[in-house]
Amino acid sequence: MNLAKNFTATAGPINWRRLAIAAPAAAALNMTLLFLLFMNPLSQRIIFDESGAGQSPKLVAVWTEIEPVPSLASLAPALIVTPLIYSFVFALLHPAIPGKSGLHKGVVFGLILWGLIAVFFELFTPSGLFGEPAHLLAYELSLWLAALVAVGAVLGAMYRASEEPQSA
């Protein structure tokens, strides 16, 4: 089967009005959840513990010593722009995403995002470039999983394709 033909058969029309509401909500929730999950005092102690948890000194130095030190302002563009892009992808692929309800489709999409975004990032940067130990990588991946599934669920609950009924 021709891939382009299959794609156009499964991708439906985008409900731009619903996407205009759902995408900014997903972006705001994404930034808020990731900030709260990663930047809370408990996560900070776990992630940056060089002695007890065995965190890579290189990773700690990047976040705390090497200028410019990352800040919310420097990270905000990625935390806002990325969800806007994946919200569009969600709307484009909505009919082809497994699930009967919007919420279920959103959870499935959140799992897909986790596999494509978080796993790549964590394996490439913290693990590959900074030598982060596997147990801390697993902890961070669990935080990503919680955030991206929650964002996907909200996106799925808010977005409706043009022909779908408005009930959840």
Sequence and secondary structure as in RCSB ss.txt:
>XXXX:A:sequence
MNLAKNFTATAGPINWRRLAIAAPAAAALNMTLLFLLFMNPLSQRIIFDESGAGQSPKLVAVWTEIEPVPSLASL
APALIVTPLIYSFVFALLHPAIPGKSGLHKGVVFGLILWGLIAVFFELFTPSGLFGEPAHLLAYELSLWLAALVA
VGAVLGAMYRASEEPQSA
>XXXX:A:secstr
  HHHHHHHH     HHHHHHHHHHHHHHHHHHHHHHHHSHHHHHHHT SSSS   HHHHHHHHTSSS   HHHH
HHHHHHHHHHHHHHHHHHGGGSS SSHHHHHHHHHHHHIIIIIHHHHIIIIIIIT   HHHHHHHHHHHHHHHHH
HHHHHHHH   TTS S  
